[in-house]
Amino acid sequence: MSEIIKDGTLYRDAPEDERSEQEKACYDFLGNVGAEYIRLDHEKADTMEACEEINECLGVRICKNLFLCNRQKTAFYLLLMPGDKPFRTKDLSSQIGSARLSFAGADAMQEYLGVTPGSVSVLGLMNDKKGMVRLLIDSDVLSEEYFGCHPCMNTSSLKIKTADMLEKVIPALGHSYTEVEL
């Protein structure tokens, strides 16, 4: 195994060891909505190279999760896209009617998603009770059979059926999504 992945054991349930409240809330949420998942625990994954190793072990492409905002910091977006696809703001701006997109800061990330940099995940939308974040999903992600994400902590990764994500998870988060083409 690599330095990132300790033993490669895959689990179909929540961890029994001590985890953050945020991570535990993700597992509870997934259980409550009936979304099955496969979990892999690993060292902190904060690069796309580390995610590639995780992808191989889980047999899924982990999404690149970008937390964006407009220049005025009045509109926030969570963009899910394949990790190997380049991101160009102009390709997205015209599709969502928002010019001058940039990366939102750590404070906004914590305020709206309840996560820290490196742990951004669609599951963080469970903390967006006021619906301030618009979810954007690249069409390539939607075409995959499985969806990969962190449980709001980048020391574990999950493999979830895309159909479950779209039909169970996202609606239960109180959000809808906009399909984009990047």
C-alpha positions as CSV (number, residue, x, y, z in Angstrom):
1,M,0.0,0.0,0.0
2,S,1.0,3.6,-0.4
3,E,1.8,6.2,2.2
4,I,-1.7,7.6,1.8
5,I,-3.6,4.3,2.1
6,K,-2.6,2.3,5.1
7,D,-4.2,-1.1,4.6
8,G,-6.8,-0.6,1.8
9,T,-9.7,-2.1,3.8
10,L,-13.1,-1.1,2.4
11,Y,-16.0,-0.7,4.8
12,R,-19.8,-0.6,4.3
13,D,-20.6,1.2,7.6
14,A,-19.7,4.1,9.8
15,P,-16.4,4.0,11.6
16,E,-16.5,2.8,15.3
17,D,-13.4,4.8,16.3
18,E,-13.4,8.4,17.4
19,R,-14.2,10.9,14.6
20,S,-15.2,14.5,14.4
21,E,-18.8,15.5,15.0
22,Q,-19.0,16.7,11.4
23,E,-17.9,13.4,10.0
24,K,-20.2,11.4,12.3
25,A,-23.1,13.6,11.2
26,C,-22.3,12.6,7.6
27,Y,-22.6,8.9,8.3
28,D,-25.8,9.5,10.3
29,F,-27.2,11.5,7.5
30,L,-26.4,8.9,4.9
31,G,-28.0,6.2,7.0
32,N,-31.1,8.2,7.6
33,V,-31.7,8.8,3.8
34,G,-30.9,5.1,3.0
35,A,-27.8,5.8,0.9
36,E,-25.4,2.9,0.9
37,Y,-21.7,3.6,0.6
38,I,-18.3,2.1,0.7
39,R,-15.7,3.8,2.9
40,L,-12.0,3.9,2.7
41,D,-9.9,5.5,5.6
42,H,-6.6,7.0,4.6
43,E,-4.1,9.7,5.5
44,K,-5.0,13.3,4.8
45,A,-5.7,13.6,1.1
46,D,-5.0,17.2,0.1
47,T,-3.7,16.8,-3.4
48,M,-5.1,15.4,-6.6
49,E,-2.2,12.9,-6.7
50,A,-3.3,11.5,-3.3
51,C,-6.9,11.3,-4.6
52,E,-5.7,9.3,-7.6
53,E,-4.5,6.5,-5.2
54,I,-7.8,6.6,-3.4
55,N,-9.7,6.5,-6.7
56,E,-7.9,3.3,-7.6
57,C,-8.6,1.6,-4.3
58,L,-12.3,2.6,-4.4
59,G,-12.8,2.1,-8.1
60,V,-14.3,5.6,-8.5
61,R,-13.3,9.1,-9.5
62,I,-13.2,11.4,-6.5
63,C,-14.7,14.8,-7.5
64,K,-12.8,18.0,-7.4
65,N,-15.0,20.2,-5.1
66,L,-14.5,23.9,-5.7
67,F,-16.1,26.4,-3.4
68,L,-16.6,29.6,-5.4
69,C,-18.1,33.0,-5.0
70,N,-18.8,36.1,-7.0
71,R,-16.6,39.2,-6.6
72,Q,-19.1,40.8,-4.1
73,K,-19.1,37.6,-2.0
74,T,-22.9,37.6,-2.1
75,A,-23.4,34.4,-4.2
76,F,-21.7,31.1,-3.4
77,Y,-21.3,28.0,-5.5
78,L,-20.1,24.4,-4.9
79,L,-18.8,23.0,-8.1
80,L,-18.4,19.2,-8.4
81,M,-16.2,18.2,-11.4
82,P,-13.8,15.4,-12.4
83,G,-10.4,15.9,-10.8
84,D,-8.6,15.5,-14.1
85,K,-10.6,18.2,-15.9
86,P,-9.2,21.7,-16.0
87,F,-11.3,24.5,-14.5
88,R,-11.7,27.8,-16.3
89,T,-13.9,30.4,-14.7
90,K,-15.1,31.8,-18.1
91,D,-16.5,28.4,-19.0
92,L,-18.6,28.4,-15.9
93,S,-19.5,32.0,-15.5
94,S,-21.6,32.3,-18.7
95,Q,-23.5,29.1,-17.8
96,I,-24.6,30.4,-14.4
97,G,-24.9,34.1,-15.1
98,S,-22.2,35.2,-12.7
99,A,-19.1,37.1,-13.8
100,R,-15.9,37.3,-11.9
101,L,-15.9,34.0,-10.0
102,S,-13.1,33.3,-7.6
103,F,-12.4,30.8,-4.8
104,A,-14.3,31.5,-1.6
105,G,-12.1,31.8,1.5
106,A,-11.8,29.5,4.4
107,D,-14.1,31.7,6.6
108,A,-17.0,31.4,4.1
109,M,-16.3,27.7,3.7
110,Q,-16.6,27.2,7.4
111,E,-19.7,29.5,7.7
112,Y,-21.7,27.9,4.8
113,L,-20.4,24.3,4.6
114,G,-19.0,23.7,8.1
115,V,-15.7,22.4,6.6
116,T,-12.1,23.4,6.4
117,P,-10.0,23.7,3.2
118,G,-9.3,20.2,1.7
119,S,-12.5,18.7,3.2
120,V,-15.0,20.4,0.9
121,S,-17.8,17.9,0.0
122,V,-21.3,17.9,-1.3
123,L,-22.2,16.5,2.2
124,G,-21.2,19.9,3.6
125,L,-24.5,21.2,2.2
126,M,-26.2,19.7,5.2
127,N,-24.8,22.8,7.1
128,D,-26.2,25.2,4.5
129,K,-29.6,25.5,6.2
130,K,-30.4,28.9,4.6
131,G,-29.7,27.7,1.1
132,M,-26.9,30.2,0.4
133,V,-24.8,27.8,-1.7
134,R,-25.8,26.8,-5.2
135,L,-24.8,23.3,-6.2
136,L,-23.3,22.9,-9.7
137,I,-22.4,19.5,-11.1
138,D,-20.4,18.9,-14.3
139,S,-22.2,16.6,-16.7
140,D,-19.2,14.1,-16.7
141,V,-19.8,13.5,-12.9
142,L,-23.5,12.9,-13.6
143,S,-22.7,10.3,-16.2
144,E,-20.7,8.1,-13.9
145,E,-22.3,5.1,-12.1
146,Y,-20.6,6.0,-8.8
147,F,-19.8,9.3,-7.1
148,G,-16.8,9.8,-4.8
149,C,-16.6,12.3,-2.0
150,H,-15.2,12.9,1.5
151,P,-17.5,12.7,4.5
152,C,-16.5,16.4,5.3
153,M,-13.1,15.2,6.5
154,N,-10.3,14.4,4.0
155,T,-9.1,11.4,6.0
156,S,-11.9,9.1,4.6
157,S,-13.5,8.8,1.2
158,L,-16.8,7.4,0.2
159,K,-18.1,5.7,-2.9
160,I,-21.9,6.2,-3.4
161,K,-24.1,5.4,-6.4
162,T,-24.7,8.5,-8.4
163,A,-28.4,7.6,-8.5
164,D,-28.5,7.6,-4.7
165,M,-26.7,11.0,-4.6
166,L,-29.2,12.5,-7.0
167,E,-32.4,10.9,-5.8
168,K,-31.8,10.6,-2.1
169,V,-28.8,12.6,-0.8
170,I,-29.2,16.0,-2.6
171,P,-32.9,16.3,-2.1
172,A,-32.5,15.4,1.6
173,L,-29.9,18.2,1.8
174,G,-32.6,20.6,0.8
175,H,-30.8,21.5,-2.4
176,S,-31.2,21.0,-6.1
177,Y,-28.4,21.1,-8.6
178,T,-27.6,22.8,-11.9
179,E,-25.9,20.7,-14.5
180,V,-22.9,22.4,-16.2
181,E,-20.6,21.5,-19.0
182,L,-16.9,22.3,-18.5
